[in-house]
Amino acid sequence: MTSPSSPRFDLIVVGAGIVGLAHAYTAARRGLKVCVLERDAACVGASIRNFGFITVTGQGAGDTWRRARRAREVWGEVAPQAGIEAVHHGLYLSAFRPLAHDVLEAFMRTEMGAGCELLAPGEAARRAPALQLDGAQSVLYSPHEMRVESRTAIGLLARWLAQAHGVVFRFGEAVLEVATPRVRTARATLYAERVAVCTNTELHGLFADRLAPHALQLCQLQMLRVQPEPGFKLPGSVMADLSLVRYHGYSKLPEAAPLLAQMRSEEGESLAHGIHLIVVQSADGSLVVGDSHHYGPVLEPFASERVDALILRHLRETLRLREATVTARWVGTYPSSASTDCLIDAPDDATRVVLVTSGTGASTAFGIAEDVFAAW
């Protein structure tokens, strides 16, 4: 039985990362009374350790790409209301190998290439002087991308949800048990008609028995903050050839197989570390650069200098940089699945467990949350 004094909500969300916040926003927009529970005093997980890069182009065909397109629309609506700056827009993906150019040509023939342009190196150099294009075959330009500063965007989003939508946040409160409608935390027992569990890397806690059959692993990545010379300006986010064998929107195309074979011969060490280059720029001019991917049931929290050196080599090969001083290094972790980009599990009619299992939370979470509620 519920106590008359027990807090009651329409929805309780477990986890205050971007997936949890997306569910809180989607519910609040529907007029529901929402509470978000977060074990830490603030969100310090993968949602603040990434590029803040809302990526559409290159996401896997089907649900992931569709959700990314919708999430980009929602970010465009929410960010200005929440005081979140769009630091820059667009994506430039440089193809240096002829086989990489073939992948881009094939991509442009798909529906996912709509609105994108395949630029000759001369035109790309005119639009984006920061790109190092010696020997480049072509550059894919996509206007769909948006970049926010993830270190601050998540906190600003949470504050806006509380102030503008009445979402109740209870930070520093670990959830011990979910038995909807009852949620027992380390401090209280709360009640809600529905519960969304969005706990990212906590694979051995809540609903561990439901997660076990999915054979999830952890993926750990390395990232750096780099200070370029004064006045250096990126035209948008930047990628290169390695991304074409990493992002499923490209890598699942038949034309990507020959490129992967060539890359294994020429960049075997980078592929072994799961490295592909992404570069974005912050408002202070610094660059966020990454990343790598290492997998396992548990991962030591120690970064490899060799991996950082490989990432920095790709950075210098892709941008016209005179200076590149590393000012910060960190690791991030997210759950990974070999079979799906997003896991949505229903322990019962009133409970959903939602994990993004592909590192695309910032890019797809708002679209995922809408799908969850549409099917709930």
C-alpha positions in Angstrom: 0.0 0.0 0.0 1.1 3.5 -0.7 1.6 5.9 2.2 -0.4 9.2 1.9 2.9 11.0 2.4 4.8 9.1 -0.3 5.8 11.2 -3.3 3.8 10.2 -6.4 4.4 10.9 -10.0 3.2 9.9 -13.5 6.7 8.9 -14.5 9.9 8.3 -12.6 13.1 8.3 -14.7 16.2 6.6 -13.3 19.3 8.3 -14.6 20.0 11.9 -15.5 22.1 11.4 -18.5 20.8 12.5 -22.0 18.7 9.4 -22.4 17.0 10.0 -19.0 16.5 13.7 -19.7 15.0 13.0 -23.1 12.4 10.7 -21.5 11.7 13.4 -18.8 11.3 16.0 -21.5 9.0 13.9 -23.7 6.8 13.0 -20.7 6.7 16.6 -19.4 5.6 17.8 -22.9 2.7 15.4 -22.6 1.7 17.1 -19.3 3.0 14.3 -17.0 4.4 14.8 -13.6 8.0 13.7 -13.7 10.7 12.9 -11.2 14.3 12.1 -12.2 16.5 10.1 -9.8 20.3 10.2 -10.2 22.8 8.4 -7.9 25.5 11.1 -8.4 25.3 14.7 -7.2 25.4 15.7 -10.9 25.6 13.9 -14.3 29.2 13.0 -14.7 29.0 10.0 -17.1 29.1 9.6 -20.8 26.7 12.4 -21.5 29.2 15.0 -20.5 32.3 13.2 -21.7 31.5 13.2 -25.4 31.7 15.6 -28.3 28.3 17.2 -27.9 28.0 16.3 -31.6 24.4 15.7 -32.7 25.2 13.5 -35.7 22.7 12.7 -38.4 24.8 11.9 -41.4 26.5 8.6 -41.1 24.1 7.1 -38.6 22.9 3.6 -39.4 20.1 3.3 -41.9 16.6 2.7 -40.5 15.7 3.5 -36.9 19.0 5.1 -35.8 19.1 7.5 -38.7 15.4 8.3 -38.3 15.8 8.9 -34.6 18.8 11.1 -35.2 16.9 13.3 -37.6 14.1 13.7 -35.1 16.6 14.3 -32.2 18.3 17.0 -34.2 14.9 18.8 -34.7 14.2 18.6 -30.9 17.7 19.9 -30.0 17.1 22.8 -32.4 13.9 23.6 -30.5 15.1 22.9 -26.9 18.7 24.4 -27.0 17.8 28.1 -27.3 15.0 27.7 -24.7 17.4 26.1 -22.2 20.2 28.6 -22.8 22.4 26.0 -24.6 24.6 27.5 -27.3 24.8 25.8 -30.7 28.6 26.2 -31.0 28.7 25.3 -34.7 26.7 23.4 -37.4 27.5 21.0 -40.2 30.0 18.2 -41.0 33.0 18.0 -43.3 34.2 14.5 -44.0 37.4 14.4 -46.0 38.1 11.3 -48.3 41.8 10.9 -49.0 41.7 7.5 -50.6 40.0 6.8 -54.0 38.1 3.9 -52.3 36.9 6.4 -49.6 35.6 8.6 -52.4 33.7 5.6 -53.8 32.0 5.1 -50.4 30.9 8.8 -50.4 29.6 8.5 -53.9 27.6 5.5 -52.9 26.3 7.2 -49.8 25.1 10.2 -51.8 22.9 7.8 -53.8 21.0 6.7 -50.7 18.1 8.6 -49.1 20.5 9.5 -46.3 22.5 11.7 -48.6 19.6 14.1 -49.1 20.7 17.7 -48.5 24.4 16.8 -48.4 27.0 17.8 -51.0 30.0 16.0 -52.3 32.6 18.7 -52.8 35.7 18.7 -55.0 38.9 19.5 -52.9 39.1 23.0 -54.4 35.6 23.9 -53.4 36.0 22.4 -49.9 39.2 24.4 -49.4 37.4 27.6 -50.3 34.6 26.9 -47.8 36.8 25.3 -45.1 40.4 26.7 -45.1 41.1 24.8 -41.9 41.0 21.5 -43.7 44.3 19.9 -44.8 43.3 18.6 -48.3 46.6 17.7 -49.9 45.9 14.5 -51.8 42.2 14.5 -50.9 39.8 13.0 -53.4 36.6 14.7 -52.2 34.8 16.1 -49.1 31.3 15.3 -48.0 29.5 18.3 -46.5 26.4 17.7 -44.5 24.3 20.7 -43.1 22.4 18.5 -40.7 24.8 18.4 -37.7 24.7 20.6 -34.6 27.3 20.8 -31.8 26.7 21.8 -28.2 29.2 21.9 -25.3 28.3 18.7 -23.5 30.2 19.6 -20.3 27.6 22.3 -19.7 24.6 21.4 -21.9 23.4 18.5 -19.7 23.3 20.6 -16.6 21.5 23.5 -18.4 19.0 21.0 -19.9 18.2 19.6 -16.4 17.9 23.1 -14.9 15.5 24.1 -17.7 13.4 21.0 -17.3 13.0 21.8 -13.6 12.2 25.5 -14.1 10.1 25.4 -17.2 8.5 22.0 -17.0 8.3 21.3 -13.3 10.4 18.2 -13.5 11.6 17.1 -10.0 15.2 16.2 -9.7 16.6 14.1 -6.8 20.4 14.0 -7.2 22.7 11.9 -5.0 20.0 9.3 -4.5 20.7 5.8 -5.7 17.8 3.6 -6.7 17.9 0.2 -5.0 14.7 -1.4 -6.4 12.2 -0.8 -9.1 8.9 -2.7 -8.7 6.5 -0.3 -10.5 4.6 1.5 -9.2 7.1 1.5 -6.3 10.6 2.8 -6.6 12.8 2.3 -3.5 15.9 4.6 -3.2 18.6 4.9 -0.6 16.5 7.7 1.0 12.8 7.1 0.3 10.1 5.1 -1.4 8.4 6.9 -4.3 5.5 5.9 -6.5 4.8 6.4 -10.2 2.4 4.9 -12.8 5.4 4.3 -15.1 9.2 4.0 -14.7 11.9 4.5 -17.3 15.3 3.1 -16.3 18.1 4.8 -18.2 21.2 3.8 -16.3 23.8 3.7 -19.1 26.8 1.5 -17.9 25.1 0.0 -14.8 24.7 -3.4 -16.3 24.8 -5.4 -13.1 22.3 -3.5 -11.0 18.7 -2.8 -11.8 17.2 -5.5 -14.1 20.6 -7.2 -14.6 18.7 -10.4 -15.3 16.9 -8.7 -18.1 20.1 -7.3 -19.6 22.2 -10.5 -19.3 20.8 -12.3 -22.4 21.8 -9.3 -24.6 25.5 -9.9 -24.0 26.3 -6.3 -23.5 29.9 -5.1 -23.1 31.4 -1.9 -22.0 33.1 0.4 -24.5 35.7 2.8 -23.3 37.0 5.7 -25.4 39.8 8.2 -25.1 39.4 11.9 -25.9 41.5 15.0 -25.7 41.0 18.8 -25.5 43.6 20.5 -27.8 44.4 24.2 -28.0 45.2 25.3 -31.5 46.9 28.6 -32.5 45.0 31.8 -31.9 42.4 32.5 -34.5 42.1 28.9 -35.7 38.5 28.3 -36.8 36.7 25.1 -37.8 33.8 25.5 -40.2 31.9 22.6 -38.6 32.6 19.1 -37.2 35.4 17.2 -39.0 35.9 13.5 -39.9 38.0 11.5 -42.3 38.5 8.1 -44.0 38.5 6.0 -40.7 34.9 7.2 -40.0 33.7 5.6 -43.2 34.5 2.1 -41.8 33.1 3.0 -38.4 29.8 4.7 -38.8 27.2 2.3 -40.1 25.6 4.7 -42.5 28.8 4.3 -44.6 30.4 1.1 -43.3 27.3 -1.1 -44.2 27.4 0.0 -47.8 29.0 -2.7 -50.1 31.5 -0.1 -51.3 33.0 0.1 -47.8 34.4 -3.4 -47.9 37.3 -2.7 -50.2 38.1 0.4 -48.2 38.2 -1.5 -45.0 40.6 -4.0 -46.5 42.9 -1.2 -47.5 42.6 0.5 -44.1 43.5 -2.8 -42.4 46.7 -2.8 -44.4 47.6 0.9 -44.0 46.0 1.7 -40.6 45.9 -1.6 -38.8 47.1 -0.2 -35.4 44.4 2.6 -35.5 41.7 0.1 -36.4 42.9 -2.3 -33.6 42.3 0.5 -31.1 38.9 1.4 -32.7 40.2 4.9 -33.6 38.4 7.2 -36.0 38.8 11.0 -36.0 36.2 13.4 -34.9 37.1 17.0 -34.3 34.7 19.7 -33.0 35.4 23.2 -31.6 34.3 24.9 -28.4 33.4 28.5 -28.0 36.8 29.2 -26.4 38.5 28.0 -29.5 39.8 24.7 -28.1 39.2 21.5 -30.0 37.6 18.4 -28.7 39.4 15.5 -30.4 38.9 11.7 -30.4 38.3 8.9 -30.2 39.1 5.3 -29.6 37.1 2.2 -28.7 38.1 -0.7 -26.4 35.6 -3.4 -25.3 35.2 -5.7 -22.4 33.2 -6.7 -19.4 35.2 -4.3 -17.2 37.8 -1.7 -18.4 40.6 -0.2 -16.5 40.4 3.6 -16.1 43.8 4.3 -17.6 44.4 6.0 -20.9 47.1 5.0 -23.3 49.6 7.5 -24.5 50.1 5.5 -27.7 46.4 5.8 -28.5 46.5 9.5 -27.9 49.5 9.8 -30.2 47.7 8.0 -32.9 44.6 10.3 -32.6 46.8 13.4 -32.7 48.6 12.1 -35.8 45.2 11.8 -37.6 44.3 15.3 -36.3 47.4 16.8 -37.9 46.9 14.9 -41.1 43.3 16.3 -41.4 43.6 19.9 -40.3 46.0 22.7 -41.1 47.3 23.2 -37.6 50.4 25.1 -36.6 49.9 24.4 -32.9 48.1 21.5 -31.1 48.7 21.7 -27.3 46.9 19.0 -25.3 45.2 20.7 -22.3 43.0 17.8 -21.0 42.6 14.1 -21.4 39.8 11.8 -20.3 38.0 8.5 -20.9 34.3 7.8 -21.3 32.4 4.6 -21.1 29.1 3.4 -22.6 27.3 0.0 -23.0 27.8 -1.7 -26.4 25.9 -4.3 -28.3 26.9 -6.2 -31.4 23.3 -6.4 -32.6 21.5 -3.2 -31.9 22.1 0.6 -31.5 19.5 0.9 -28.8 18.0 -1.6 -26.3 14.4 -1.1 -25.2 13.2 -3.7 -22.8 9.8 -4.1 -21.1 10.0 -6.0 -17.8 6.3 -5.3 -17.4 3.6 -3.0 -18.9 4.6 -0.1 -16.7 8.4 -0.3 -16.9 10.9 0.3 -19.6 14.6 -0.2 -19.6 16.3 2.0 -22.2 20.0 1.9 -23.0 21.8 3.4 -26.0 24.3 0.7 -27.0 26.2 2.5 -29.7 27.6 5.7 -28.3 24.9 7.8 -30.1 22.9 9.0 -27.1 23.4 12.7 -27.7 22.4 12.1 -31.4 19.4 9.9 -30.9 18.0 10.1 -27.4 15.1 12.5 -28.1 14.0 10.4 -31.0 14.2 7.2 -28.9 12.1 8.7 -26.1 9.4 9.6 -28.5 9.4 6.1 -29.9 9.2 4.7 -26.3 6.2 6.8 -25.5 4.5 6.2 -28.8 4.6 2.4 -28.2 4.0 2.5 -24.4 
